[in-house]
Amino acid sequence: MGRPFPAFRPELGFWADRHFWAPEVHLYEGRYYMFASFKAEDRCRGTQILAADSPLGPFVPLIGGPLTPAGWECLDGTLYLDEEGAPWMIFCREWLQVHDGEMYAVRLTRDLRGTEGEPLLLFCASEAAWTRHAREETDYVTDGPFLHRTESGELVMLWSSIGDKGYAIGLARSASGRIEGPWVHDADRLLEEDGGHGMLFRAFGGEWMLTIHAPNRTPNERPVFYPVKELRASGLL
């Protein structure tokens, strides 16, 4: 088994000092970009973009802070390229601040150093019938968005919240086929128990794999991988 590589180590003066969460790496226009969430005592949590010439790093921040709104508690930003190839970041506004967690999309500049326009609200966590209270009756979680275009052209989103059996992954579908939605939620979970923040990737043999973290208990989370396939009638399985 190979050793781990230190893909990102903050330099002295980096704005965040805790909660280095949910890194994911995307190949975009010949470079590797890490979307990761960070927090400091006097700053809201936010998703920042870092870049490197190799997936092993070292990753360096593109700009001095997050691209999520400064006054919002946000996390789990992910990259999506729309039909015209324009980059977007989909991210969550935390239930800790707004109670009913929110899912947003914001268009990025081509160089991923800034945003264009205001964030677009896609949906709230309570809109999915399968979600359950995180704490109080008004508290619903949004976590871990990941967008996927199926072979039939349908745009779907994997995202996580609390279900009947704990942390779970749901599936939402864009009725318009575009990031703007409207987004319609499947009644059944894609994964219903003690695992979340799902992402899809193709293995070296070309088959689709789902990666999650489980169990949802710090510090015991580990990566878990499942083979998946698309069904024409109902999308992902």
TORKOL-4160 file (C-alpha; in steps of 0.2 Angstrom, whole numbers, padded with zeros to 4 digits, m for minus):
237
<pt num="1" X="0000" Y="0000" Z="0000"/>
<pt num="2" X="0007" Y="0017" Z="m0005"/>
<pt num="3" X="0010" Y="0031" Z="0008"/>
<pt num="4" X="m0001" Y="0046" Z="0009"/>
<pt num="5" X="0005" Y="0062" Z="0001"/>
<pt num="6" X="0003" Y="0080" Z="0009"/>
<pt num="7" X="m0007" Y="0088" Z="m0005"/>
<pt num="8" X="m0010" Y="0104" Z="0004"/>
<pt num="9" X="m0001" Y="0111" Z="0019"/>
<pt num="10" X="m0006" Y="0129" Z="0024"/>
<pt num="11" X="0008" Y="0142" Z="0024"/>
<pt num="12" X="0010" Y="0154" Z="0038"/>
<pt num="13" X="m0004" Y="0167" Z="0038"/>
<pt num="14" X="m0017" Y="0156" Z="0030"/>
<pt num="15" X="m0034" Y="0162" Z="0035"/>
<pt num="16" X="m0041" Y="0146" Z="0042"/>
<pt num="17" X="m0035" Y="0136" Z="0057"/>
<pt num="18" X="m0048" Y="0122" Z="0058"/>
<pt num="19" X="m0061" Y="0111" Z="0050"/>
<pt num="20" X="m0051" Y="0107" Z="0034"/>
<pt num="21" X="m0066" Y="0098" Z="0026"/>
<pt num="22" X="m0072" Y="0089" Z="0011"/>
<pt num="23" X="m0058" Y="0091" Z="m0002"/>
<pt num="24" X="m0061" Y="0085" Z="m0020"/>
<pt num="25" X="m0050" Y="0087" Z="m0035"/>
<pt num="26" X="m0055" Y="0091" Z="m0053"/>
<pt num="27" X="m0045" Y="0091" Z="m0069"/>
<pt num="28" X="m0050" Y="0108" Z="m0078"/>
<pt num="29" X="m0041" Y="0115" Z="m0093"/>
<pt num="30" X="m0025" Y="0106" Z="m0090"/>
<pt num="31" X="m0023" Y="0109" Z="m0071"/>
<pt num="32" X="m0029" Y="0101" Z="m0055"/>
<pt num="33" X="m0041" Y="0111" Z="m0044"/>
<pt num="34" X="m0045" Y="0106" Z="m0026"/>
<pt num="35" X="m0062" Y="0113" Z="m0019"/>
<pt num="36" X="m0061" Y="0112" Z="0000"/>
<pt num="37" X="m0070" Y="0120" Z="0015"/>
<pt num="38" X="m0061" Y="0129" Z="0029"/>
<pt num="39" X="m0066" Y="0138" Z="0045"/>
<pt num="40" X="m0058" Y="0150" Z="0058"/>
<pt num="41" X="m0065" Y="0157" Z="0074"/>
<pt num="42" X="m0069" Y="0174" Z="0068"/>
<pt num="43" X="m0073" Y="0169" Z="0050"/>
<pt num="44" X="m0088" Y="0160" Z="0042"/>
<pt num="45" X="m0084" Y="0142" Z="0035"/>
<pt num="46" X="m0082" Y="0143" Z="0016"/>
<pt num="47" X="m0076" Y="0134" Z="0001"/>
<pt num="48" X="m0059" Y="0139" Z="m0007"/>
<pt num="49" X="m0051" Y="0134" Z="m0023"/>
<pt num="50" X="m0033" Y="0128" Z="m0024"/>
<pt num="51" X="m0023" Y="0123" Z="m0039"/>
<pt num="52" X="m0008" Y="0112" Z="m0043"/>
<pt num="53" X="0000" Y="0104" Z="m0059"/>
<pt num="54" X="m0002" Y="0087" Z="m0051"/>
<pt num="55" X="m0016" Y="0078" Z="m0041"/>
<pt num="56" X="m0002" Y="0075" Z="m0028"/>
<pt num="57" X="0000" Y="0093" Z="m0026"/>
<pt num="58" X="0007" Y="0104" Z="m0018"/>
<pt num="59" X="m0010" Y="0114" Z="m0020"/>
<pt num="60" X="m0009" Y="0133" Z="m0018"/>
<pt num="61" X="m0024" Y="0144" Z="m0015"/>
<pt num="62" X="m0029" Y="0153" Z="m0031"/>
<pt num="63" X="m0034" Y="0169" Z="m0021"/>
<pt num="64" X="m0034" Y="0174" Z="m0003"/>
<pt num="65" X="m0051" Y="0167" Z="0003"/>
<pt num="66" X="m0066" Y="0157" Z="m0001"/>
<pt num="67" X="m0078" Y="0160" Z="m0016"/>
<pt num="68" X="m0093" Y="0157" Z="m0005"/>
<pt num="69" X="m0102" Y="0173" Z="0002"/>
<pt num="70" X="m0092" Y="0180" Z="0016"/>
<pt num="71" X="m0107" Y="0182" Z="0028"/>
<pt num="72" X="m0113" Y="0164" Z="0025"/>
<pt num="73" X="m0109" Y="0148" Z="0034"/>
<pt num="74" X="m0105" Y="0137" Z="0018"/>
<pt num="75" X="m0097" Y="0121" Z="0014"/>
<pt num="76" X="m0094" Y="0107" Z="0001"/>
<pt num="77" X="m0092" Y="0117" Z="m0015"/>
<pt num="78" X="m0091" Y="0106" Z="m0030"/>
<pt num="79" X="m0087" Y="0110" Z="m0048"/>
<pt num="80" X="m0099" Y="0108" Z="m0063"/>
<pt num="81" X="m0097" Y="0113" Z="m0081"/>
<pt num="82" X="m0113" Y="0118" Z="m0090"/>
<pt num="83" X="m0119" Y="0114" Z="m0107"/>
<pt num="84" X="m0108" Y="0128" Z="m0114"/>
<pt num="85" X="m0093" Y="0123" Z="m0104"/>
<pt num="86" X="m0095" Y="0137" Z="m0091"/>
<pt num="87" X="m0089" Y="0133" Z="m0074"/>
<pt num="88" X="m0101" Y="0134" Z="m0059"/>
<pt num="89" X="m0099" Y="0130" Z="m0040"/>
<pt num="90" X="m0113" Y="0121" Z="m0032"/>
<pt num="91" X="m0112" Y="0123" Z="m0013"/>
<pt num="92" X="m0122" Y="0121" Z="0003"/>
<pt num="93" X="m0127" Y="0135" Z="0015"/>
<pt num="94" X="m0127" Y="0127" Z="0032"/>
<pt num="95" X="m0142" Y="0123" Z="0043"/>
<pt num="96" X="m0132" Y="0129" Z="0058"/>
<pt num="97" X="m0136" Y="0146" Z="0051"/>
<pt num="98" X="m0152" Y="0145" Z="0041"/>
<pt num="99" X="m0160" Y="0130" Z="0050"/>
<pt num="100" X="m0167" Y="0123" Z="0033"/>
<pt num="101" X="m0151" Y="0119" Z="0024"/>
<pt num="102" X="m0150" Y="0127" Z="0007"/>
<pt num="103" X="m0142" Y="0122" Z="m0010"/>
<pt num="104" X="m0134" Y="0135" Z="m0021"/>
<pt num="105" X="m0126" Y="0137" Z="m0038"/>
<pt num="106" X="m0115" Y="0152" Z="m0042"/>
<pt num="107" X="m0106" Y="0154" Z="m0059"/>
<pt num="108" X="m0087" Y="0155" Z="m0059"/>
<pt num="109" X="m0075" Y="0165" Z="m0070"/>
<pt num="110" X="m0066" Y="0155" Z="m0082"/>
<pt num="111" X="m0050" Y="0156" Z="m0072"/>
<pt num="112" X="m0060" Y="0150" Z="m0056"/>
<pt num="113" X="m0053" Y="0166" Z="m0047"/>
<pt num="114" X="m0070" Y="0174" Z="m0045"/>
<pt num="115" X="m0089" Y="0173" Z="m0047"/>
<pt num="116" X="m0101" Y="0180" Z="m0059"/>
<pt num="117" X="m0118" Y="0186" Z="m0053"/>
<pt num="118" X="m0127" Y="0181" Z="m0037"/>
<pt num="119" X="m0129" Y="0164" Z="m0030"/>
<pt num="120" X="m0144" Y="0155" Z="m0036"/>
<pt num="121" X="m0155" Y="0145" Z="m0024"/>
<pt num="122" X="m0158" Y="0128" Z="m0030"/>
<pt num="123" X="m0168" Y="0120" Z="m0016"/>
<pt num="124" X="m0170" Y="0118" Z="0003"/>
<pt num="125" X="m0167" Y="0102" Z="0012"/>
<pt num="126" X="m0185" Y="0100" Z="0018"/>
<pt num="127" X="m0191" Y="0100" Z="0000"/>
<pt num="128" X="m0185" Y="0081" Z="m0001"/>
<pt num="129" X="m0198" Y="0070" Z="0007"/>
<pt num="130" X="m0185" Y="0058" Z="0014"/>
<pt num="131" X="m0176" Y="0071" Z="0024"/>
<pt num="132" X="m0178" Y="0071" Z="0043"/>
<pt num="133" X="m0174" Y="0084" Z="0057"/>
<pt num="134" X="m0156" Y="0086" Z="0062"/>
<pt num="135" X="m0160" Y="0093" Z="0079"/>
<pt num="136" X="m0175" Y="0105" Z="0081"/>
<pt num="137" X="m0190" Y="0103" Z="0070"/>
<pt num="138" X="m0184" Y="0117" Z="0059"/>
<pt num="139" X="m0167" Y="0110" Z="0056"/>
<pt num="140" X="m0163" Y="0100" Z="0040"/>
<pt num="141" X="m0145" Y="0097" Z="0033"/>
<pt num="142" X="m0138" Y="0100" Z="0016"/>
<pt num="143" X="m0121" Y="0092" Z="0012"/>
<pt num="144" X="m0110" Y="0085" Z="m0001"/>
<pt num="145" X="m0118" Y="0090" Z="m0018"/>
<pt num="146" X="m0111" Y="0081" Z="m0034"/>
<pt num="147" X="m0118" Y="0083" Z="m0051"/>
<pt num="148" X="m0119" Y="0070" Z="m0065"/>
<pt num="149" X="m0125" Y="0070" Z="m0083"/>
<pt num="150" X="m0132" Y="0053" Z="m0087"/>
<pt num="151" X="m0130" Y="0045" Z="m0104"/>
<pt num="152" X="m0148" Y="0049" Z="m0108"/>
<pt num="153" X="m0144" Y="0068" Z="m0105"/>
<pt num="154" X="m0153" Y="0069" Z="m0088"/>
<pt num="155" X="m0144" Y="0081" Z="m0075"/>
<pt num="156" X="m0145" Y="0073" Z="m0058"/>
<pt num="157" X="m0137" Y="0078" Z="m0041"/>
<pt num="158" X="m0131" Y="0067" Z="m0027"/>
<pt num="159" X="m0133" Y="0076" Z="m0010"/>
<pt num="160" X="m0133" Y="0071" Z="0008"/>
<pt num="161" X="m0145" Y="0074" Z="0023"/>
<pt num="162" X="m0152" Y="0065" Z="0038"/>
<pt num="163" X="m0165" Y="0051" Z="0034"/>
<pt num="164" X="m0174" Y="0038" Z="0044"/>
<pt num="165" X="m0158" Y="0028" Z="0047"/>
<pt num="166" X="m0146" Y="0042" Z="0049"/>
<pt num="167" X="m0134" Y="0050" Z="0037"/>
<pt num="168" X="m0140" Y="0046" Z="0019"/>
<pt num="169" X="m0138" Y="0051" Z="0000"/>
<pt num="170" X="m0153" Y="0057" Z="m0010"/>
<pt num="171" X="m0155" Y="0060" Z="m0028"/>
<pt num="172" X="m0162" Y="0075" Z="m0036"/>
<pt num="173" X="m0166" Y="0078" Z="m0055"/>
<pt num="174" X="m0167" Y="0094" Z="m0064"/>
<pt num="175" X="m0183" Y="0095" Z="m0074"/>
<pt num="176" X="m0176" Y="0107" Z="m0086"/>
<pt num="177" X="m0159" Y="0098" Z="m0088"/>
<pt num="178" X="m0150" Y="0114" Z="m0083"/>
<pt num="179" X="m0142" Y="0119" Z="m0067"/>
<pt num="180" X="m0156" Y="0131" Z="m0064"/>
<pt num="181" X="m0169" Y="0117" Z="m0061"/>
<pt num="182" X="m0182" Y="0116" Z="m0055"/>
<pt num="183" X="m0175" Y="0101" Z="m0045"/>
<pt num="184" X="m0186" Y="0086" Z="m0041"/>
<pt num="185" X="m0182" Y="0074" Z="m0027"/>
<pt num="186" X="m0183" Y="0055" Z="m0028"/>
<pt num="187" X="m0193" Y="0048" Z="m0014"/>
<pt num="188" X="m0181" Y="0034" Z="m0011"/>
<pt num="189" X="m0163" Y="0037" Z="m0005"/>
<pt num="190" X="m0148" Y="0031" Z="m0016"/>
<pt num="191" X="m0140" Y="0026" Z="0000"/>
<pt num="192" X="m0150" Y="0026" Z="0016"/>
<pt num="193" X="m0139" Y="0022" Z="0031"/>
<pt num="194" X="m0124" Y="0029" Z="0039"/>
<pt num="195" X="m0114" Y="0035" Z="0024"/>
<pt num="196" X="m0114" Y="0051" Z="0013"/>
<pt num="197" X="m0105" Y="0064" Z="0003"/>
<pt num="198" X="m0106" Y="0053" Z="m0013"/>
<pt num="199" X="m0096" Y="0056" Z="m0029"/>
<pt num="200" X="m0095" Y="0047" Z="m0045"/>
<pt num="201" X="m0080" Y="0042" Z="m0055"/>
<pt num="202" X="m0075" Y="0030" Z="m0068"/>
<pt num="203" X="m0063" Y="0016" Z="m0063"/>
<pt num="204" X="m0048" Y="0012" Z="m0074"/>
<pt num="205" X="m0058" Y="m0001" Z="m0083"/>
<pt num="206" X="m0072" Y="0012" Z="m0087"/>
<pt num="207" X="m0085" Y="0006" Z="m0075"/>
<pt num="208" X="m0094" Y="0019" Z="m0064"/>
<pt num="209" X="m0090" Y="0019" Z="m0045"/>
<pt num="210" X="m0098" Y="0028" Z="m0031"/>
<pt num="211" X="m0087" Y="0034" Z="m0017"/>
<pt num="212" X="m0094" Y="0039" Z="0000"/>
<pt num="213" X="m0087" Y="0041" Z="0018"/>
<pt num="214" X="m0094" Y="0030" Z="0031"/>
<pt num="215" X="m0097" Y="0028" Z="0045"/>
<pt num="216" X="m0103" Y="0046" Z="0049"/>
<pt num="217" X="m0094" Y="0046" Z="0065"/>
<pt num="218" X="m0078" Y="0056" Z="0068"/>
<pt num="219" X="m0064" Y="0051" Z="0068"/>
<pt num="220" X="m0069" Y="0034" Z="0061"/>
<pt num="221" X="m0074" Y="0040" Z="0043"/>
<pt num="222" X="m0066" Y="0030" Z="0029"/>
<pt num="223" X="m0069" Y="0030" Z="0010"/>
<pt num="224" X="m0080" Y="0016" Z="0004"/>
<pt num="225" X="m0083" Y="0012" Z="m0015"/>
<pt num="226" X="m0098" Y="0004" Z="m0023"/>
<pt num="227" X="m0100" Y="m0001" Z="m0042"/>
<pt num="228" X="m0115" Y="0008" Z="m0049"/>
<pt num="229" X="m0124" Y="0008" Z="m0066"/>
<pt num="230" X="m0136" Y="0018" Z="m0075"/>
<pt num="231" X="m0154" Y="0011" Z="m0079"/>
<pt num="232" X="m0163" Y="0019" Z="m0093"/>
<pt num="233" X="m0180" Y="0020" Z="m0084"/>
<pt num="234" X="m0174" Y="0026" Z="m0068"/>
<pt num="235" X="m0157" Y="0034" Z="m0069"/>
<pt num="236" X="m0143" Y="0029" Z="m0057"/>
<pt num="237" X="m0143" Y="0013" Z="m0046"/>
